[in-house]
Each structure stands twice: as structure tokens, then as C-alpha cells.
Amino acid sequence: MKIYITEVGPRDGLQNIKEIISTEKKIEFINKLSESGVDEIEVSSFVSPKAIPQLSDAEEVFRNINRNKNVIYSALVPNEKGLERALSVNVDKISVFTSASETFNLKNINMTIEESLNKFKNIIKISKEHKKLTRAYISTAFYCPYEGKIEEKKVFQIALKLLEFGVDEISIGDTIGKASPDDVRNLLSVLLKEISIEKIVLHFHVTYGMAMANVYVAYKEFSIYKFDSSAGGLGGCPFAVGARGNIATEDLVYMLKRIGANVNVDILKIVSALDILGIESQSYISKVINLL
Amino acid sequence: MKIYITEVGPRDGLQNIKEIISTEKKIEFINKLSESGVDEIEVSSFVSPKAIPQLSDAEEVFRNINRNKNVIYSALVPNEKGLERALSVNVDKISVFTSASETFNLKNINMTIEESLNKFKNIIKISKEHKKLTRAYISTAFYCPYEGKIEEKKVFQIALKLLEFGVDEISIGDTIGKASPDDVRNLLSVLLKEISIEKIVLHFHVTYGMAMANVYVAYKEFSIYKFDSSAGGLGGCPFAVGARGNIATEDLVYMLKRIGANVNVDILKIVSALDILGIESQSYISKVINLL
């Protein structure tokens, strides 16, 4: 299968950095990403502007980006108010957000997992009525900063429920970047028993240094082909000052190419997209870009 | 097998950084590393002080470190003059240094590969007469900055010759950090056909972001158990400004522990050893040390 990359820098990346980026720069950043060959760009989040000031310009960004017809433009939607906003600017794909950890879910979105699933059931229903694609995130799918290791069974059960609601895919998030390659194998072994591979996206953070090994296992042993990543590894970890966040798109794409995967992302364009923001890249590949 | 870690920070790490570190700090650094559980410490290099001023205090360092009887203290030796110096301070293990690329070898040590092998044959002979352990490095064993991809056969032939000379082990160096997991599989498949596993050490650099995936493949698929690494990922890449160098000992050890390897290195001690130098760590694990 051709690799499917969702570039999450504009949302998951920017959400986790302090510097406020102007709307113009975000638009320029996303326009450049649109030319890179990534399959999907997570543009923003329709959460309350008070919750995440960095993303309060979601509508303006959506209205002003140049849409490439080969790219899906998605956004996070926490509730029906957010969904209305997203529909008003014709977002292609609606993403909802729950967690495999009760404690994390309560702290993050102030709902139990069950409450969040009930809420998202309706959001997914309305989204589908509007012919939108849908995604559900399951964050802290491996480890929770409060609860520690999360059981595979728990993730599996939440995933099944979300699929019953009709979501097109589920992004399995290693939110704190602590999953090991063995954890990845264990979880995928459980999920893929009943869930077909095109429904599974892996969302790795590099915090503990194992993300690239995790991608390797997922791709080589399970043929997983959908991955989330951010240009330059944009983002951080709210639980560890100075720690790195999302796996960098250019590092991910580079390794996938080197191990024979079918991936058509232009690494140079990813690296130059990040340059627009004036934020230092955390990737490996950006440092050797002249040697590629 | 128990994992065997050679901490190369004091030599390969420091050799590639500009800041001159005082002899006292090096000694303190090495003494701290000696308490960490690493099996071997590459203390310095007996090259010409003009070639590498950072390591010109090799004798003084060796004379003043506290030797832990469970640790092997090694040094690089480029020629017979260097060997004399090394023997004068009772180095435990003598390491010689060639390359799998003619061009690299010429530029690096001003000899053809064959010339270097002839020279090292004698150094290894004398070392063994002095009951010293010996190691040979084969650098640029995957890629050369001048010649590109290196054929597996070439590395294999050089390795066989070095083993004929009687070296105890061969460190296979991905000097520019460009090997992919597939390259690692290809080379190990060739080498392990005729060379027994205890003779093989892998020496990865993180420059292109694939070192952790490479370790994963080497350990899981081939049961390789000897690795080189440097505290804090100390070192850089002389071929790319700002790029990272050696795989960090704490990142390597952390992942190996997480995938079930038998490794007894104290990560906290590795991280605090680097602190002595006042050089910023390039590792992932140092940033989350409070969360371990």
C-alpha cells in the first residue's frame, strides 16, 4: 500500500508550542505543506479559543488556504459548537478526540471516556450526514502520564465502539512518546485481529527516543501504512519541559523511503515549510538536507 | 546474552566537539561513567596531539582515572608510537582504526586500506604479546561521504583479514549515520555467515535519525549484543554542521531495557556523567529523566 501521511504540524504541533504564530504564517505554512505530497493536513482545532489561543483563528485559516484537490484538510472538533464552526468553513474531515485513560480524559476534556464517546457518536453522525470523512483519536493508547501502562484490551474496546459509530479511521496516539517497539507489536496484534488495517493510523511522539523503531515495527511486521507526523517535529511534550513531541515528517518519510515503502512526499518541501514559521526544526533530516 | 556497552563519549564524542574540556573534567567524567555499569570505556586516542588537540592529554587521563575492575579501559592507537604511549599507561584494550572506503581511509589516516591493515597487523601482534585485548574499527562500513554506498562484501573481506590478525572484536561503524534498518540487515546477514556474533560490535550514529531502528533490528533479528554509544549523544558529525553524532548511551540502554534485553547500565549515572562536562545532552532520555 502507498503510505498515507497526515501532517499534524499545524494543529498538534502548534498547539504544543508557546510562540504565537500569525494567521498569515500559518496559511503560508499550510500552503507549502499542500505542495509536499502529504495526503492529509490537520489544519486546526475548533476548540474554545480560550482553551487553545494558538488555534483561535481556525476559521480564518481554513477560509484562506489554497486547497490542493489531492489533499484532505481536517480539523479537531470537541463538541457540536465546534462542529458547526468546522462545517461553516467546509472542513473535509472531522476528527474527534478521546483517550484510553479515564484520568487523562477527565483532565484533558473533562469527561469520562463513556461521556466522550456518547458525545462523539452524535458528532460523527452529523458529520456523516454532511458527507464528511471522520477520524477518532485515541490518545494515551500505550501509556498515560497519570495511570501508567494502558491495557491493550481497553484500547481495542474503545476502538470497536468508535468504529460502530462509523468513523473512517482511528489514530492510535502514543501521546507521551513512551511506547516501545514491543508495546507497538502487542497493541497491533490485538487491534488487527478484528480491525482492518486501513482503519488504523499510528501517531507517535519521539519523547523517549523510540518512535522511529516503532514505525519500523509497525510497517515491517504489520504493514501499517497510515502515520501522523509533523514538519520539523513541531510540537513538544506538556509533561516534560524541553522534551520533543511529534515524530518529524521528514525523518519518518526518509526512513520509510529507505526501507522500500511507497511514499511520495517531497522532503525538501516539508523542511522549507517549517522554515516559514521561523521555528527551529527538531528533525534529524533537516540538518543533513544538503547531503540528501 | 548480556548486552555489552562500550561508552565512547570520552573519545569519539569529545573528538568531534569544539569546546576544549579540561583534563580534570575528563577524569571526573570517566570516573562517573565507570560507576554506571558500562562494560568498556574508550578513554582516549593516542594520535598525534597536533591531529586531535582535544585528546592530547591521553596519558594524563589514563594515569589519573580510578579503574573499576569490572570495566575495560580502551584507547585508539594509530601507529607504533601511539602503541608505546598506550602501553606506558597500561591501557587494557588497544583499538585500531581502518575504513571500508579507500577514499575515506586516505583522507582520514592517509593510507590505503591495505597499507593500514599491514600496519595494524603488527600493532595487534605487539598488543597481544603484551596480553592486551584488541579491537578493530571498520568505519564507513555502510556509507562513505565520498564514495556513497559500500558493498557488504568489502566490509566482510576487511573483517576477515582483521580477524586473521587476531583482533578480539570488530566495531562496524556507520560513521555518517546513514545506514537504514535494511542496510543493517543486509550487512549482518553477510558478516554473520562466517563471523561469530561475539566478534561483532555495532557503532551507530544518529545523523539520519535511524540509529534506534537499526539497534532494534540488530538486537531482535540477529541477537547482536555489543553496541557502542556515547553519554548524551556526545559528538557531532564532521560532514554536516549541527547534525548529531553517536547514539546516546541512555537512549540505547533505555530502549534495550524496554524490549527485554539484559542490560545493567544505570541511566541516571550516564546522564549525570555528561552533566560534569557542562555540554548539553542530545539524548531523548535526559529530557525525561524525572519521569523515569
Interface residues (C-beta under 8 A of the other chain):
Chain A: P145 S180 P181 D182 D183 V206 T207 Y208 G209 M210 M212 A213 V215 Y216 V217 K220 C237 F239 A240 V241 G242 A243 R244 A248 D251 Y254 M255 R258 I259 G260 S283 Y284 I285 K287 V288 N290 L291
Chain B: P145 S180 P181 D182 D183 V206 T207 Y208 G209 M210 M212 A213 V215 Y216 V217 K220 C237 F239 A240 V241 G242 A243 R244 A248 D251 Y254 M255 R258 I259 G260 S283 Y284 I285 K287 V288 N290 L291
